[in-house]
Amino acid sequence: MKEQFNNLEQEQLKSFQELREKVHEQIDAETEARIKSNPQPTELEILAGAFREMIEPQVRDAVFEFYRKGYATASSGFGGEWGEIQVIDGHFEVDRDTKAKIEELGAKVLKGTDVVPSFEETYTFIKFKPEKSDLNEIKAKWDKIAQALPARDEPAPPSISGGPEDFRKQYAPDRTDIEKAMLERRLLLTESHPDVEEEMRQRIKELSK
C-alpha cells in the first residue's frame, strides 16, 4: 500500500529530492574538473575507489576520515526514495561503546542482517533522517559520527564494491597490490558463484607471482 503524506511531509520530501538532484549536478561538474586537472588518485582515493569529488559533499570528509581510521565503506550519502535518509555503510564493524556514542548523536547503527537478511554480519549501516534539507547541518552530523569512531590498529582495506573496482582499473591499473587485497577480502567476506570465486582465486595466483 502506497504511503500517504500530509502537505508538510510532502514539502519536506520534495526539498530532500531537490537537494539530492542539486548535489549530484555539483558532483558531475566537480568530477569533470578533477579528471581534467588531476586524474591521479591519492592513496585514500584508491582505497575508497573514487575521487573525492565523486562523493557527495556532505559525506566527503566523513568517508575519508573513516578510511584514515581503518574503516572501509561501500556506499554513502542520500538514501531512501526521496533522499530523505543519510547512510554510510560497508564491511566494517562498530563496537558497543562506539555504537552508543553514535546513537547519542541521533543516528542508528545496524548490522547488515538487520537491514537485508542476506547481508553479512560484518556489514554495518550507519544511518539517520535529517530534520531538514540543510547540507551544512547534515555534514556537521556526519563529521561528528566520523569523529566518534576509534582508530583501528590496522589500515583500512580497499573497498570491495564494483564501482571502486572499476575506478581502480581506470585510474590506478598498476596497483595490483590493491587488486589482490580486494579479491582476497571479497573471497573472505562475500559469497559468489563457484565459477566466479575460482576466477578470483586464479587472478590472485597471477598477482602473487
N, C-alpha and C positions, 0 to 999 in steps of 0.2 A: 504493500500500500504506500502510495506516494506521501511524503511528509508534507504537512500543511504548516505555513508560517504566517505570522501576522505581518502587518506592513513594516514595522520597525525591524523585525528579523530579516525580512526580505531586503530592506535597505542595507543592513549590515552585511548580509551575504553578498550583495551586489558590490559593495565597497571593497570586500576582500577579493572578489573576482577581478575587479578593475585594477586593484593594486598588483595582483599577480601578473596580469597582462602587461602593465606598465614596467614591472620589474624584468620580465622576460624580454621586452623590447630593449631595455637597458643592457641586459646580458648580451644580446646579439650584437649590439653596437660595440660594447667594450671588448668582447671576444674577437671581433673582426679587427679592431685596432691593435689588440695584443698580438695577434698572429702576424700582422703586417710589421709591427715594430720589433717584436722579440719572440719568435716561435720556439725558443729554447726553454723547456720547463725546469723549474728548480727541483731539488731533491724531494721536497714535500709534495710538490705538484705531481711528480712521477708516482709517488706512493698513493696519492689520492686519485690519480688518473684523470686530472683535469687542471686546466689553467685556473688560477684564482678567479679570473674574470668570468669563467663558465659557471661559477657557483653563485647562487642568489646572494645579494649583498647583505641581507640581514643575518645570514649564517656563515659568511666567508671567514670572519675572524674566529668564530667558534669552531668551525670544521678544522681549520689548520691548528688551532690550539688542541683539539682532540688528537691530531696526528703528532704534534710536538710532545704530548703527554703519553703517547703509546696506544691510542685507540684508533682503529681503522674503521671508517664509515663506509656505507654503501650508497645511501641517498640522503638528501637533506632539503629542507625548505618547505614550500607550500604543499599541503596535503588536503584531502577532502575534495568534495565535488566542486566547491566554490573557492577553495584556497583558504578556508576558514580555520584550518588546523596547521600547526607548525610541527615538523618532525625531523629528527636526526636519528638514523638507525644504522645498524651494521653488526658485523660479527665481533662484538666486544661484550664484556660483562661488567656490571657495576656492583660493588659490594653493598651490604646492607646499610652501613653508615652513610655512604655517599648517596645511595638511593633516597634516604631520609632527607638529606640536605637538599637534593634536587627537588624533591616533592614539596619541601618547605617553600621553594621558590615558585610553586604553582604549576609544576609540570608532573607528568606521570612517567614512571619508568616501568616498562613492561617487557616480559620475556617474549621472544618471538612466538612461542607456542600459545601465549595468551591472546595474540592477535590473529595469527594464522596457524592452525593446528599442525600443518606440515612443516613449519619452520623449525629450526634447530634451537635447542635450549641455550646455546651460546650466542644466539642472536638477540639483540636488545633494541627496543624502541624507546626513545625519549620524545615525548610529545606534549603539546599544550594548545589550548584555544585562546588566542589573544582576545582581550576585551574589545579592542577596536583596531581598525586597519591603519595603524601607525607604525611605519617601518622602523623608526628610531626606537620606539618602545619595544618592539619585537626583538630588535638587535640587542638591546640592553639586557633583555632576559636571557637570550642565548649566550651572551658573554658571561653572565653570572653563572649559568649552568656549566659552561666550559671551565670556568674558574674553580668550580666546586669539585671537579674531577681531580683525584690524586694522580700524580705522575707515576707511571708504571716503571718497573726496573728495566724492562726490555723496550727497545724502539718499536714504533708502530710497524706492523706488517703491511704489505701492499693491499689495497682494496681488490677484492676478487670478483667484482661485478663486471658485467660485459662491457659497459661503457668505458670504464677505466682501462680495460684490456685493449680496446680498440684505440684509445687515446695513446697508450704507450707504443703500440705498433706504428702509429703515425709519427709521433713526436719524440720517442725515445727507443727506436728499434734496436739500438746497440746495447741496451740494458738487459741482457739475457739473465743477469743475476736476479733482477726483479721479476722477470717472466718465470724463472724457475721457482722462486719463492711463492709466487702467486699460484702456480699449478700445484705445488706441494700443499699449500694451505687449502686450496679448493678441494683436493682429494680428501684432506683430513676433515673438513667441516661440512661438505655437502655431498649429496648423492646424485649421481648421474647414470645414464645408461652405461652398461658394462663396456660397450664399444668405445664410448666417449672417454671413459676412465682409462681404458687401455691406450688410447691415443695420447692422453695426458702423460701416462707413465713412460711411453716411448719418447715423448718430447723431453721429459725430464732427463732421461738417459742421454739423449743427444746433447742437452745443455750441460751435462755433468762431465762430458769428455774433455 
